[in-house]
Amino acid sequence: LIYLRHHGLEPASPAAMAFAALERQIFKRLVNPAMYAAWGFGILLALTPGTISWSAPWWLVKLAAVLLLSWYHGVLSVWRRRLRDDARSAMSSLRQGVAIPIVLMVVIVTMVLVQP
């Protein structure tokens, strides 16, 4: 959502520079470590014997959702750099992109809890 506020500002304005710095800090201190931790703990859990029924399809759906969420992380990183360079650049997918992580997280949590 912070990208939506940054979008449309003058590139060299103090507000745009403040948003760029804030976005960088959020990625550096929160988003990147969270993704690395999620992948690390997920791999450790998958390697723990008996935690996953490998014949059940739920873990494939969860893995696909996690891969999509990681892809989305990369997309956000690209958007952050584009906004830093030109906050007025046309990125129509900003508004549609807000729902992507929510839907993926619902899928991931549902797959883990229900294990259909």
C-alpha positions as CSV (number, residue, x, y, z in Angstrom):
1,L,0.0,0.0,0.0
2,I,2.9,2.3,0.5
3,Y,3.6,2.1,-3.2
4,L,0.2,3.5,-3.9
5,R,1.0,6.6,-1.9
6,H,4.4,7.0,-3.5
7,H,3.0,6.6,-7.1
8,G,2.5,9.9,-8.8
9,L,4.8,12.0,-6.8
10,E,7.5,14.2,-8.4
11,P,10.7,12.1,-8.6
12,A,13.0,14.5,-6.8
13,S,10.5,15.8,-4.3
14,P,11.2,15.5,-0.6
15,A,8.1,13.3,-0.2
16,A,9.2,10.9,-3.0
17,M,12.7,10.6,-1.5
18,A,11.3,10.0,1.9
19,F,9.0,7.2,0.5
20,A,11.9,5.7,-1.4
21,A,14.0,5.6,1.8
22,L,11.1,4.2,3.8
23,E,10.4,1.5,1.2
24,R,14.1,0.5,1.1
25,Q,14.2,0.2,4.9
26,I,11.0,-1.9,5.0
27,F,12.5,-4.3,2.5
28,K,15.9,-4.4,4.1
29,R,14.7,-4.8,7.7
30,L,11.4,-6.6,7.4
31,V,10.4,-8.1,4.1
32,N,13.7,-9.7,3.1
33,P,14.4,-11.3,6.5
34,A,10.8,-12.6,6.7
35,M,11.1,-14.3,3.3
36,Y,14.5,-15.8,4.1
37,A,13.2,-17.1,7.5
38,A,10.1,-18.5,5.9
39,W,12.1,-20.4,3.3
40,G,14.7,-21.6,5.9
41,F,12.1,-22.8,8.4
42,G,10.0,-24.3,5.7
43,I,13.0,-26.3,4.3
44,L,13.9,-27.4,7.8
45,L,10.3,-28.6,8.5
46,A,10.2,-30.4,5.2
47,L,13.4,-32.2,6.0
48,T,12.1,-33.3,9.4
49,P,10.9,-36.9,9.0
50,G,7.2,-37.6,9.4
51,T,6.0,-34.0,9.2
52,I,4.8,-34.2,5.6
53,S,2.8,-36.9,3.9
54,W,4.6,-36.8,0.5
55,S,1.8,-38.7,-1.2
56,A,-0.8,-36.0,-0.3
57,P,-1.2,-33.2,-2.9
58,W,-1.6,-30.4,-0.4
59,W,2.1,-29.7,0.0
60,L,2.5,-29.2,-3.8
61,V,-0.3,-26.6,-3.7
62,K,1.4,-24.9,-0.7
63,L,4.8,-25.0,-2.4
64,A,3.3,-23.5,-5.6
65,A,1.8,-20.7,-3.5
66,V,5.1,-20.1,-1.7
67,L,6.9,-19.9,-5.0
68,L,4.3,-17.4,-6.3
69,L,4.7,-15.4,-3.1
70,S,8.5,-15.4,-3.6
71,W,7.9,-14.3,-7.2
72,Y,5.7,-11.5,-6.0
73,H,8.4,-10.4,-3.6
74,G,10.7,-10.0,-6.6
75,V,8.0,-8.0,-8.4
76,L,7.7,-5.7,-5.5
77,S,11.4,-5.2,-5.4
78,V,11.3,-4.2,-9.1
79,W,8.4,-1.8,-8.4
80,R,10.3,-0.3,-5.6
81,R,13.3,0.5,-7.8
82,R,11.0,1.9,-10.5
83,L,9.3,4.2,-8.1
84,R,12.6,5.3,-6.7
85,D,13.7,6.3,-10.2
86,D,10.4,7.8,-11.4
87,A,7.5,7.9,-9.0
88,R,5.2,9.0,-11.8
89,S,5.8,6.0,-14.0
90,A,2.7,4.3,-15.2
91,M,2.3,1.1,-13.2
92,S,-1.4,0.2,-13.5
93,S,-0.9,-3.2,-11.8
94,L,-0.2,-1.5,-8.4
95,R,-3.8,-1.6,-7.3
96,Q,-4.4,-5.1,-8.5
97,G,-1.3,-6.4,-6.9
98,V,-2.5,-5.6,-3.4
99,A,-4.7,-8.7,-3.2
100,I,-2.1,-11.1,-4.4
101,P,-0.2,-11.7,-1.1
102,I,-3.5,-12.0,0.8
103,V,-4.9,-14.7,-1.5
104,L,-1.6,-16.6,-1.4
105,M,-1.4,-16.5,2.3
106,V,-4.9,-17.8,2.7
107,V,-4.0,-20.7,0.3
108,I,-0.8,-21.4,2.2
109,V,-2.4,-21.4,5.7
110,T,-5.4,-23.4,4.5
111,M,-3.2,-26.1,2.9
112,V,-1.2,-26.4,6.1
113,L,-4.2,-26.5,8.5
114,V,-6.6,-28.6,6.5
115,Q,-4.2,-30.7,4.5
116,P,-6.9,-31.9,2.0
